[in-house]
Amino acid sequence: MQTSTRDRIVVAASRLLQRQGYVGTGIKQIAQEAQATLGSVYHFFPGGKEAVAVAAIKHSTEEFATLLRKALDSEEDAAEALMACAQQLAGELRESGWTDGCPVTAAALETLGTDSEIQQACADALRAWEQLVHDKLVRCGFANQSAQELATTVICTLEGAEVTAQVNRSEEPLQVAGRQLARVVRSYEIQPPLTSGGR
């Protein structure tokens, strides 16, 4: 089926980009990993490697969003939820042999300074993840502005901690980041969420 072939190409590309980056991943390798012909890749992605990469980043964005959403929803308390996120990321990174970090980091860094669709897809990914954290904080009673600034802080911190964890081959950077983010969140005085009977 055409759909399954396209899906295999996107998934294969997303894994290769995550581990090797954009520059280190060739379109022939993508085809090989997807068990597809080079002609099939160009059939679905006439724009070539960049078009495949954009689709792969969008796929990875949603995959990571699913993980993030699940972790955030695992705890009612915002601080506990953020620690759960960090622990989840640390565990998955360890299980991958320290290779499967953030799905957009490598591609984002390699295409800095370019006005490319890849940069736009990476920027969209970070904004989408920030929005998930923002929405969780708002549900927990944080004011919109505080929630927005904290969400940016959370994603920036987790991104940096994940790279550090990969370099050191250790969960500790993410565990520390989770604890410190929880401390920051707990330092805020928040309004309890309104019940259905509230104004």
C-alpha positions in Angstrom: 0.0 0.0 0.0 1.2 3.5 -0.8 0.4 4.8 2.6 2.4 2.1 4.4 5.4 2.8 2.2 5.3 6.5 2.9 4.9 5.8 6.6 8.0 3.5 6.6 10.0 6.3 4.8 8.9 8.9 7.4 9.6 6.7 10.4 13.0 5.6 9.1 14.0 9.2 8.4 12.9 10.3 11.8 15.0 7.7 13.5 18.1 8.4 11.3 17.7 12.2 11.9 17.5 11.7 15.6 20.7 9.6 15.7 22.8 11.0 12.9 21.4 14.5 12.2 20.4 16.0 8.9 23.8 16.3 7.4 24.8 12.8 8.4 21.7 11.2 6.9 21.5 10.4 3.1 18.5 9.8 1.1 19.8 6.4 -0.1 20.2 5.4 3.5 16.6 6.5 4.3 15.3 4.4 1.4 17.4 1.4 2.6 16.2 1.7 6.2 12.6 2.0 5.0 13.0 -1.0 2.7 11.8 1.2 -0.1 13.2 2.1 -3.5 14.8 5.5 -4.1 12.1 6.0 -6.7 9.5 5.6 -4.0 11.1 8.2 -1.8 11.1 10.7 -4.6 7.6 9.7 -5.6 6.2 10.6 -2.1 8.7 13.5 -1.6 9.5 15.2 -4.8 11.4 17.8 -2.8 14.0 15.2 -1.9 15.9 15.0 1.3 14.6 18.3 2.8 11.0 17.3 2.2 11.5 13.9 3.8 13.3 15.6 6.8 10.4 18.0 7.3 7.8 15.1 7.3 10.1 13.2 9.7 10.4 16.1 12.1 6.6 16.6 12.1 6.2 12.8 12.9 8.8 13.0 15.7 7.1 16.1 17.0 3.9 14.3 17.5 5.6 11.2 18.9 7.4 13.4 21.5 4.2 15.3 22.2 2.4 12.0 23.0 5.2 11.1 25.5 5.1 14.5 27.0 1.3 14.6 27.3 1.3 11.2 29.0 4.0 12.2 31.5 2.2 15.5 32.3 -1.1 13.8 32.8 0.4 11.1 35.1 0.5 13.5 38.1 -2.1 16.1 39.1 0.5 18.3 40.8 2.5 20.4 38.3 5.8 20.0 40.0 5.4 16.2 40.3 4.3 16.1 36.6 7.5 17.9 35.5 9.7 15.4 37.5 7.8 12.6 35.9 8.6 14.1 32.4 12.3 14.3 33.3 12.3 10.7 34.6 10.5 9.4 31.5 13.0 11.1 29.2 15.9 9.8 31.2 14.6 6.3 31.2 14.0 6.2 27.4 17.4 7.8 26.7 19.1 5.1 28.8 17.2 2.3 27.1 18.2 3.6 23.6 21.9 3.4 24.6 22.0 7.2 24.8 21.3 7.7 21.1 17.6 8.7 20.9 17.6 12.2 22.2 15.4 15.1 21.3 14.0 14.5 17.8 14.7 18.0 16.5 17.9 19.0 18.2 20.4 17.8 15.6 18.4 19.0 12.6 17.8 22.4 14.3 21.5 23.0 15.0 22.7 21.9 11.6 20.3 24.3 9.8 20.7 27.3 12.0 20.9 30.6 10.0 18.9 29.2 7.2 15.3 30.2 6.3 14.4 26.6 5.6 11.3 24.5 6.1 13.4 22.3 8.5 14.0 25.3 10.8 10.3 26.1 10.7 9.4 22.6 11.5 11.8 22.6 14.5 10.5 25.9 15.7 6.9 24.6 15.4 7.9 21.5 17.4 9.3 23.5 20.3 6.3 25.8 20.4 3.9 22.8 20.4 5.7 21.2 23.3 5.8 24.5 25.2 2.0 24.8 24.7 1.5 21.4 26.3 3.4 22.4 29.4 1.6 25.8 29.4 -1.8 24.1 29.3 -0.9 21.8 32.1 0.3 24.7 34.3 -2.9 26.7 33.6 -5.0 23.7 34.5 -3.1 23.6 37.8 -4.0 27.2 38.5 -1.1 29.2 37.1 -1.7 32.6 35.6 -1.4 32.7 31.8 1.8 34.8 31.7 3.5 32.8 34.4 2.5 29.6 32.7 3.9 30.8 29.4 7.3 31.8 30.8 7.6 28.6 32.9 6.7 26.5 29.9 9.5 28.1 27.9 11.9 27.5 30.8 10.8 23.9 31.1 11.4 23.0 27.5 14.7 24.9 27.3 15.9 23.1 30.5 14.8 19.6 29.4 16.4 20.1 25.9 19.7 21.1 27.5 19.6 18.4 30.1 18.9 15.8 27.5 22.0 16.7 25.5 24.1 16.7 28.6 22.7 13.3 29.6 23.6 11.9 26.2 27.2 13.3 26.4 27.7 12.0 29.9 25.8 8.8 29.3 24.0 9.4 32.6 20.4 10.0 33.7 21.6 12.4 36.4 21.4 15.7 34.3 17.7 15.0 33.6 17.0 13.9 37.1 18.6 17.1 38.5 16.7 19.2 35.9 13.4 17.6 36.9 14.0 18.3 40.6 15.0 21.9 40.0 12.1 22.6 37.7 9.8 21.2 40.4 11.4 23.6 42.9 10.9 26.6 40.6 7.2 25.6 40.0 6.6 25.2 43.7 8.0 28.7 44.4 4.9 30.3 42.7 1.8 31.1 44.6 -1.0 29.9 42.5 -4.8 30.2 42.5 -6.6 26.9 43.0 -8.4 25.9 39.7 -12.0 27.0 39.6 -14.6 24.4 40.1 -17.7 24.2 38.0 -19.4 26.2 40.7 -16.9 29.0 40.6 -17.3 32.2 38.7 
